[in-house]
Amino acid sequence: MRESYLYANGVVASLSNNLITKETFARMIDCKTNVEALSTLQETSFASGLVIETPFQIEELLNFETKKLLNFIKAESPIEELIWYFVLPYDYNNISAYCKSIVLNQSASTFIEAEGYYEISKIKEYVSSKSFDAFDNKFIKSALLEFQMLSSKPNIKGDEVDFIFKKYLYQNLREVCGKNQIIKKLVELKIDIENISCSMRANSQYHLEQQILDVATVNKETLLAIFNKNKDALYKVKDEILTKFVKLALQEKAKSFIEYEKLRNQFPFMILEKNKDDINSIGPFATYCFKKDIEIKNVRLIFSYHNNNLSDQIKKRFLEC
């Protein structure tokens, strides 16, 4: 039995004070060197207890914090739906990464993320032995069976493998997250946002039609209108949040990609705004989890750009929450 909303929201009320402040992030961004930025980060509680010798080892801290966040959500979330929402993408990504390593003859370690429900060693064992039932998940099994069929073909591309697992991930999320209206809405919006993004980036109508996920609320006709830069698509989308994405998708690609990706990361806060202070709902707990997730993404962003001498580009990509 999960803990009550009251208990879970009480836990995050104190933890929120440990998040990196906007002022500290601003100092990190304005640092002249990556070493100075690391020194500033180490003044916070981020990855407390871990020590790295160089900013180029930042992934050790990021992996630690990601793993800690997922374990926290699994242990403390008052509803299962939020656990699935956060954890399942890591499982599907890791299974996809290992499958790609098989057919592309490359190391999976570059693409492996924090463990979700399944340990990396178990993923390798189950996939290698074709023990798909061991996952105890019909969607993962179906994805692996489809991958098995694909792997018999020549000249497989990595994005083909990725799409198989992305497709079943969202089917899986829709089934397990349907009972909580807030999380259900987040999943549906994520599907629409993925499809609008595909309409925005597709090189051809055929490519778009091959990459569309099972439709949530934005239908294929509207997605084709977005692909063709038809402004009538704006009138076909009723949701205020999705309208923001459609407006960006209808702009010139070079101008809107960055803003689209920022909005993709920030949209959960728009859904949670009405409930973020309601201690009798998932609002406060979920808001903290998304803020922590954004914090990790921002630390990765800052050091990626500092480490590659692109510090002047950080501010326009920084994620506000």
N, C-alpha and C positions, 0 to 999 in steps of 0.2 A: 504493500500500500504506500502511495506517495505521500509526502508531507503536505500540510495544508498551505494554501496561498499565504496565509498570515505568517507562518514560520519562514517560508522561502523568501518572501519579500523582506522580512526582517533581517535575514542573512545578507542580502545584497545591499541593504541600506548602509551597512557599515563598510562593506567591500568597495562601494562606489567611491569612498574617500581615498582609496589607494590607486585609482586610475590616474594616468599621467594627465596633468592639467594642460589647458590650452596654452598657458604662458610657458610651460616647460617645453612643449612641442615647438613653440615659436623660437625659443632659444636654440633648440637642436637644429632647426631649419637654418637659422642664421649663423650657425657655427662656420668658421672659415675652413676647418679641416674635419675629416671623419673621426680623428682621434679626439678632438674637442667635443664632437657630438656624442661619442661613446662615454666620455667623462660626464657629460650632462645626464645621459640616460642612467648612468650608474648612481646618480644622486636620488633616483626614484626607487620604488620597490619592484620594478619590472624585473622578472627572473631573479628575484632576491636569492642570494646564496650561490648563484653560479658566477664564475669568473672567466672571462675570455681575455686573451692577451692582445688581440688586434680586432679592429672593426670588421675585418673580412671574415671573422668567425661568428658574425651576428646571427646566422641561422641556428646556432646552438641555443641561443637565448629564445629565439622565435619558436623553435620546436618545443622547447620546454614550456613556454607560456601557452602554446596551442594545446599541448597535451593536458596541461593543468586545467584549461578552460573546459575541454571536452569531459574530463573526469569530474569536474565540478558540476556540469550540467547533468551528467548521468547520475550523480549522487544526490543532487539537491532539487532538481526540477520537480515542481508539484504535478506536472502532467507529462505523460509519455510522448505526446505529440511534439513538444519542443525538443525533446531528446532526439527523436527521429529526424527532425528538421535540421539539426546541427550535425548529427553523427553520420547519417546515411551518405551524404556527399563524399565524406572521407573514405568510406568503405568502397563505394563505386569507383572513385578515382584510383584507389590503390589496386583494386582488382583490374581495372582498365590498364593501369601502368604495367602491371605484371604481364597481362596478356599482350600488350604491345611489345614488351621486351622479348617475348617468344617469337612473334612473327617478324619483327624488324631486326632481330638479333642485336639488341642494344641493352644497356644496363637500365634496370627499372629504378635504381636508387635516385636518379635525378628527378623523377616524377612522383615518387612515393611521398605521401604526406603523413600527418599524425594518424595513429591508429584510431579507427572508429569502434565498432563492435568486434571486429575481427583482427587478431594479431597478424602481422605481416607474414610470419612463419606459417600460420594456418592457411592464409590465402594461397601462398606458394604450394603448400601441400595439397590442398583441395583441387586447385586448378591443374597442377601437374599430374595428379592421379585421376583427374576427371571425376572426382567425387563431389559433383555439384550439389547433390542432396545434403551434403554435410553443412552447407550454409544455412539450411532450414529457412530458406527464403525463396518463394516461387519466382520472384522477379529477377533475382540474381541468377537463379538456375536458367531461366529463359534467356537472359542476356548471354550467359556462357554458352548455351546451346547455339544461339545465333552466331556468336563469335566463332564457335567451332566450325560452323558451315562456311563462314567468311574465310577462315584461315586455310581452307583447302584451295582457295583461289590464288592466282599469281598477282604480283604487284599490289599488295595490300598497302593502303595508306593509313597513317596513324589516326587521321581525323575520322576515318571510317570506323575504326575501333572505338574511338571516343564517343561517336554518336550513338552506337549501340548501347553503351552503358549510360549515357545521358538520358536516352529515351526511356529505359527501364527505371532509372532513378526517379524520374518524375512520375511515372506510373505508380511506383512504390510509395512515393511521398503522398500522392493523392489518396491512396487507400488508407495509409496509417495515420494521416493527419486530419482526416475528415471530421472528426468528432468535436474538435475545438474550432470555433468559428474564426478566431483571430489567426491561428496557425494555418487553417484551411485557406483563408484569404491570402496569406503570405505565399503559400505554395502556388495558388492560381496566378497571382501576379508574377511570380518568378517564371512560370511557364510563358505567360504573355510577353514578359520582358525578353526572354530568350528568343522567342519567335520574332519579335519586332527587331531585335538585334540582327537576327539572321536576314530579315528583309532588308535591313540597312547595309549589310556587308556582302550579300550574295552577288556572285559574278554573272549569274544567269537565272532565269525563271526555273529552269530544270534543277539547278543547284539548290535554289530556295525550297522547291517542293520536296527535294530529297532530305532536307535538313529540318523541316518543320516538325516540332513535337506535337503530340496529341493536343488539339486545340482546347484552351481553357475558356476564355471569353472573347478574344479577338479571332474572328474567323479567317479562313484562307483568302477569301475575297478581299478583305481589308489588308491582309499582309501583302497581297499582290499589288494593291493600290499603293502601299508604302514603298514597295520595291520600285514601282514605276514613278515615284515621287509625285503621286497624285494627291493634291491637298484635300481632296474630298475625304481621304482617309480620316482626317481629323473629326469629321462629323459622324463617322461611323463608330467612334470609340467614345463611350459615355463616362468611363471612370476618370476622375480628375487626375489621379496619379499616372495612369497609362497615357493620358493626353500629353503629359510632359515628355514622355519617352517618344511618342509619335512625332511631336514637334521637332525634337532633336534628330530623329531618323529622317525627316524630310529635308533637313539642311544638307549642305555639302559635307561629305564624309570627313574631310580633313578638319573641319571646324567643330564637329560635334562628337567625335569619338571620345575625347577626354571627358567631356561633360556627361556623356551617356554612361560611361563606366563609373564615374563618381556617383551619379544618381542611382545606378544599379546597386551600389553598396549602401546608399543612404535611405532607400525607399522604406525599409522596415520601420524606421522611426516615424514616418508619416502614418503608417497603420497603427502604431502603438501610442500615438500622441494622446488620444482620448482616454487611454487606460494606464498611462505611465505612472500615475499617482494613485490608482485604485488598488489598495492593498488586498482587496477581495477578488482580484483577477490575476491573470498571468502577466499583466502589464509591467509592473516594476521589475520583476525577475527577468523577463525577456528583454526589457530595455537595457538592463545592466549587461546581459550576455552579448547583445549586439554592440554595445559600446566597447566592451572588452575585445570583441572580434575586430572592430574598427581600429582600436588602439594597436593591436598586433599588426594589422595591415599598414598603419601609418609608420610604425617603427621600421617595418620592412622597406617601405617606400623611401623613407629618409636616408637609410643607410645604403640602399641600392644606388641612389643617385649621388650621395656623397662619395661612395666608394668608386664611382665611375666618373667623377669630376663633372657631374651634371647638376650641381646644387642649385643653379638658377632656375631649374624646372620643377623644383619640389612644390612650391607654393600653389601652382595652378593644378596640381594633381592631389594635393592634400585633402583628406576626407574629413569634412566637418560633421559633427553629430550633436 
